[in-house]
Amino acid sequence: MTEQNAAAPAPKKQNDNLKLPTRAEDFSGWYNDLVKRAKLADNSDVRGSMVIRPNGYAIWENMQRVLDGMFKDTGHQNAYFPVLIPESYLAKEKKHVADFAPQVAVVTHAGGKPLPEGERYVIRPTSETIINRSFTNWVQSYRDLPILINQWANVMRWEMRPRLFLRTTEFLWQEGHTCHATEADATEETLKMLDVYERFAEDYMAMPVIKGQKTESEKFPGAVNTYSIEAMMQDKKALQAGTSHMLGQNFAKMFDTMYQSKEGKKEYVWQTSWGVSTRLIGALIMSHSDDAGLIVPPKLAPMQCVIVIIGKTPEERTVVREKAHAIAADLKKAGVRVLVDDDETKGPGFKYAEYELRGACLRVDLGPKDLEKSQAMLTRRDTKAKEAIGIDTVVAKVQEQLDAMQKALFQKAKDFRTAHTFEVNSIDELKAKADDGFLLAHWDGTPETEKRIKDEFGLTTRNRPFDLKQEPGKCIITGNPSTGRIVFAKAY
């Protein structure tokens, strides 16, 4: 057979490049491909860092807008502090510097010259130290308290095993920092902000979370107590979605952040810090998306509705286009984020696959035959259910389906978590169910046992849930007394 006569390979379909690995066969590969093919983020030439593309950044902007409103509603103000922190500041708190040292990037040269010891800088891994220096200058009297500050910023923590959105050397976040006159006020603030994170995760991300206290070995370096919200991803691994730290007076004592009380005494302030990051985008993807691509809860979706214009001739498309833009204008007035697709270079099949991949919540198909019937075809992203709707009901139907989708995504994720949460009462059960989700087990509270469980089974403590009734028992590893069950899971 000659080269000319050899059978040519079948041409690739236009939408073949949009297909992903399935979650069942390769969850990690599915996630990585989805992030890139949905144009959410790319790897950067800077090791461990990412380029957040417009599709991904739009989700972050929506998250940021909602959270910023929540922070301001609870009395917080935004400020900004330097990205460079004197290296000497980190050394003031031994636990803080010891835990962050492997992740810190240090500036050793500036202005073409090496910086002398004592004058070097670290690139912000977190801002407790440098913000405390400002607090020391700002706080004089009890009348200056409380101080409630939030910062939107970038952070750098050197990452050895980077994954887009989940673990990157540089990432975006918000970090709240507050000062209070009493321990009770600081504790109230710590738990209040944890409640804010819970409400955001569940009401906006449609992602159920477990709220509770971290163990001593898992708490933030320099904190008295750390509290977290923990979510379950579709591969049954845990993801820490937000943390709130009661810092006590540790950082205040480092920087002499003191105030004069009503009684005229000099007292150290009590402090908190709390934060979430672009890691939430990874959590959102792994909570809801499917083998066809991205699924975004409507409250955070950049593209809540896309109207696809269908028509073979220029005349048909002109008429349909006018109606599509009129419908879009009505949707925008109703607060719906909508896009009209009039691209003639791609067929409808490719567009449908592309918008599934990119996570458009609803798709409205509009063609000349639809106009003849005064209807449009509505397709929902999560269920793929199709429905013919009247042209004059599009706005109402879109709003109805967006609301239904938001609720359905939360319930589906909650049902999944419930189905993969187990009480385990022995080492054998722990081993058998190590990959099955959240395991509620008795633990003797020692770091040695915690480490053994991590080393032998790959399970880490997530938190001790506030809403889990704590009853005494025996540690499943040592048999020693346990004050109650704690959540163990494999985690990101």
Residue pairs with C-beta under 8 A, 6 or more apart in sequence:
14 346
14 347
14 349
14 350
15 349
15 350
15 353
15 354
17 37
18 37
18 293
18 350
18 353
18 354
18 356
18 357
20 30
20 33
20 34
20 37
20 291
20 292
20 293
20 357
21 29
21 30
21 33
22 30
22 291
23 30
23 234
23 235
23 290
23 291
27 234
27 235
30 291
31 163
31 282
31 285
31 286
32 163
32 164
34 40
34 285
34 289
34 293
34 294
34 357
35 41
35 56
35 164
35 165
35 285
36 42
36 164
37 293
37 357
38 55
38 293
38 294
38 357
38 358
38 359
39 53
39 54
39 55
39 56
39 358
40 52
40 53
40 55
40 56
40 59
40 164
40 165
40 281
40 285
40 294
41 50
41 51
41 52
41 53
41 56
41 164
41 165
42 50
42 51
42 53
42 164
43 50
43 51
43 164
44 50
44 51
46 169
46 170
47 162
47 169
48 158
48 159
48 160
48 162
48 168
48 169
48 170
49 162
49 168
49 169
49 170
50 162
50 164
50 165
50 168
50 170
50 171
52 60
52 172
52 278
55 302
55 358
56 165
56 281
58 302
59 281
59 284
59 296
59 300
59 301
59 302
60 172
60 278
60 281
61 302
62 299
62 300
62 301
62 302
63 200
63 204
63 280
63 281
63 300
64 152
64 174
66 200
66 204
66 299
66 300
67 174
67 196
67 200
67 276
68 78
68 150
68 152
68 174
70 196
70 199
70 200
71 78
71 150
71 174
71 176
71 196
74 148
74 192
74 193
74 196
75 148
76 148
76 149
76 150
76 176
76 178
77 148
77 149
77 150
78 149
78 150
78 151
78 152
79 149
79 150
79 151
80 151
80 152
80 153
81 127
81 130
81 131
81 134
81 151
81 153
82 124
82 130
83 123
83 124
83 153
83 154
84 107
84 121
84 122
84 123
84 124
85 121
85 122
85 123
85 124
85 127
85 129
85 130
86 119
86 120
86 121
86 122
86 130
87 106
87 118
87 120
87 121
87 122
88 118
89 129
89 130
89 133
90 96
90 97
90 100
90 104
90 122
90 129
91 97
92 129
92 254
92 255
93 129
93 221
93 222
93 250
93 251
93 254
95 221
95 222
96 128
96 129
96 221
96 222
98 221
99 221
100 125
100 126
100 157
100 221
102 158
103 125
103 157
103 158
103 159
104 122
104 123
104 125
104 157
104 158
105 122
105 123
105 156
105 158
105 169
106 120
106 121
106 122
106 123
107 115
107 120
107 121
107 122
107 123
108 114
108 115
108 120
109 115
115 121
123 156
124 130
124 153
124 154
124 155
124 156
125 155
125 156
125 157
126 155
126 175
126 273
126 275
127 151
127 153
127 175
127 177
128 177
128 222
128 247
128 251
128 273
129 251
129 254
129 255
131 149
131 151
131 177
132 251
132 252
132 254
132 255
132 257
132 271
133 255
135 147
135 177
135 179
135 252
135 255
135 257
135 269
135 271
136 255
136 256
136 257
136 258
138 144
138 147
139 145
139 147
139 179
139 257
139 258
139 259
139 269
140 259
140 260
141 259
141 260
142 181
142 259
142 260
142 261
142 262
144 259
145 179
145 180
145 181
145 259
145 269
146 178
146 179
146 180
146 181
146 185
146 189
147 178
147 179
148 176
148 178
148 189
149 176
149 177
149 178
150 174
150 175
150 176
150 177
151 174
151 175
151 176
151 177
152 172
152 173
152 174
153 172
153 173
153 174
153 175
154 170
154 171
154 172
154 173
155 170
155 171
155 172
155 173
155 175
155 277
156 169
156 170
157 169
157 171
158 169
159 167
159 168
159 169
161 167
162 168
162 169
163 282
163 492
164 282
165 171
165 278
165 279
165 281
165 282
165 285
166 239
166 279
166 282
166 492
167 279
167 492
171 277
171 278
171 279
172 277
172 278
173 275
173 276
173 277
173 278
174 275
174 276
174 277
175 273
175 274
175 275
176 193
176 272
176 273
176 274
176 275
177 271
177 272
177 273
178 186
178 189
178 271
178 272
178 273
179 252
179 257
179 269
179 270
179 271
180 186
180 189
180 269
180 270
180 271
180 272
181 259
181 261
181 267
181 269
181 270
182 270
183 248
183 270
185 270
186 246
186 247
186 248
186 270
186 271
186 272
187 246
189 272
190 225
190 227
190 244
190 245
190 246
190 272
190 274
191 227
191 244
193 244
193 272
193 274
194 211
194 227
194 228
194 229
194 242
194 244
194 274
195 211
197 209
197 229
197 241
197 242
197 244
197 274
197 276
198 209
198 211
198 229
200 276
201 207
201 208
201 209
201 229
201 231
201 241
201 242
202 208
202 209
202 410
203 299
204 297
204 299
204 300
205 280
205 283
205 284
205 287
205 297
205 300
206 287
206 288
206 297
206 299
206 406
206 407
206 409
206 410
206 413
207 231
207 241
207 283
207 284
207 287
207 288
207 410
207 413
208 231
208 232
208 410
208 413
208 414
208 417
209 229
209 230
209 231
209 241
209 242
210 229
210 230
210 231
210 438
210 462
210 463
210 465
210 487
211 227
211 228
211 229
211 463
211 465
211 466
211 467
212 227
212 228
212 230
212 462
212 463
212 464
212 465
212 466
212 468
212 487
213 225
213 226
213 227
213 228
213 463
213 464
213 466
214 225
214 226
214 227
214 228
214 243
214 461
214 463
215 445
215 447
215 450
215 461
215 463
215 464
215 486
216 447
217 447
217 450
217 451
217 461
218 226
218 460
218 461
219 225
219 226
219 245
220 226
220 243
220 245
220 273
222 247
222 250
222 251
223 245
223 246
223 247
223 248
223 250
223 273
224 246
224 247
224 248
224 250
225 245
225 246
226 243
226 244
226 245
226 246
227 243
227 244
227 245
227 246
227 463
228 240
228 241
228 242
228 243
228 244
228 462
228 463
229 240
229 241
229 242
230 238
230 239
230 240
230 241
230 462
230 463
230 487
230 489
231 238
231 239
231 241
231 283
231 287
232 238
232 239
232 413
232 416
232 417
232 420
232 421
232 437
232 438
232 489
233 239
233 283
233 286
233 287
233 492
234 286
234 287
234 416
235 286
236 420
236 435
236 436
236 437
236 489
236 490
237 489
237 490
237 491
237 492
238 438
238 460
238 462
238 487
238 489
238 490
238 491
238 492
239 279
239 282
239 283
239 286
239 491
239 492
240 462
240 491
240 492
241 276
241 279
241 280
241 283
242 274
242 275
242 276
242 280
243 274
243 275
244 272
244 273
244 274
245 272
245 273
245 274
246 272
247 270
247 271
247 272
247 273
248 270
248 271
249 268
249 269
249 270
249 271
250 271
251 257
251 271
252 258
252 268
252 269
252 270
252 271
253 268
257 268
257 269
257 271
258 266
258 267
258 268
258 269
259 266
259 267
259 269
260 266
260 267
261 267
282 492
284 296
284 297
284 300
285 294
287 413
288 295
288 296
288 297
288 382
288 409
288 412
288 413
289 295
289 359
290 382
292 353
292 356
292 357
293 356
293 357
293 358
293 359
294 357
294 358
294 359
295 359
295 381
295 382
295 409
296 302
296 359
296 361
297 405
297 406
297 409
297 410
298 304
298 361
298 402
298 403
298 405
298 406
299 406
301 337
301 359
301 360
301 361
302 337
303 337
303 338
303 339
303 355
303 358
303 359
303 360
303 361
304 336
304 337
304 338
304 360
304 361
304 362
304 398
304 402
305 331
305 336
305 337
305 338
305 339
305 360
305 361
305 362
305 363
305 364
305 398
305 402
306 338
306 339
306 340
306 341
306 355
306 360
306 362
306 363
306 364
307 324
307 327
307 328
307 338
307 339
307 340
307 341
307 363
307 364
307 366
308 341
308 348
308 351
308 352
308 355
308 363
308 364
308 365
308 366
309 317
309 320
309 321
309 324
309 340
309 341
309 342
309 366
309 367
310 320
310 348
310 365
310 366
310 367
310 368
310 370
311 317
311 319
311 320
311 367
311 368
316 367
316 368
317 342
317 344
319 368
319 371
320 366
320 367
320 368
320 371
321 340
321 342
323 366
323 371
323 391
324 340
324 342
324 366
325 340
327 364
327 366
327 376
327 391
327 394
327 395
328 338
328 339
328 340
330 394
330 395
331 338
331 394
331 395
331 398
332 338
334 395
334 398
334 399
336 395
336 398
336 399
336 402
339 360
341 351
341 355
343 351
346 354
348 365
352 363
352 379
355 363
355 381
356 381
359 381
360 381
361 380
361 381
361 382
361 401
361 402
361 405
362 378
362 379
362 380
362 381
362 398
362 401
362 402
362 405
363 378
363 379
363 381
364 376
364 377
364 378
364 379
364 394
364 398
365 376
365 377
365 379
366 376
366 377
370 376
370 377
370 391
371 391
373 388
374 390
374 391
374 392
375 388
375 389
375 390
375 391
376 388
376 389
376 391
376 394
377 386
377 387
377 388
377 389
378 386
378 387
378 388
378 389
378 394
378 397
378 398
378 401
379 385
379 386
379 387
380 401
380 404
380 405
381 405
382 405
382 408
382 409
382 412
383 405
383 408
387 397
389 397
417 437
417 438
420 436
420 437
420 438
421 437
421 438
421 439
421 440
422 429
422 433
422 436
422 437
422 438
422 439
422 440
423 439
423 440
423 441
423 485
424 430
424 433
424 439
424 440
424 441
424 476
425 441
425 442
425 476
426 476
427 476
427 477
429 476
430 439
430 441
430 453
430 457
430 459
430 476
430 488
431 457
433 439
434 457
434 458
434 459
434 490
435 490
437 489
438 462
438 487
438 488
438 489
439 459
439 487
439 488
439 489
440 468
440 485
440 486
440 487
440 488
441 476
441 485
441 486
441 488
442 473
442 474
442 475
442 476
442 482
442 484
442 485
443 449
443 450
443 453
443 461
443 475
443 476
443 477
443 482
443 485
443 486
443 488
444 475
444 477
444 478
444 480
444 481
444 482
445 482
445 483
446 478
446 480
449 475
449 477
449 478
450 461
452 477
453 459
453 460
453 461
453 477
453 488
454 460
458 490
459 488
459 489
459 490
460 488
460 489
460 490
460 491
461 486
461 487
461 488
462 486
462 487
462 488
462 489
462 491
463 486
463 487
464 470
464 484
464 485
464 486
464 487
465 487
468 484
468 485
469 484
470 483
470 484
470 485
471 484
471 485
472 481
472 482
472 483
472 484
473 481
473 482
473 484
473 485
474 480
474 481
474 482
475 481
475 482
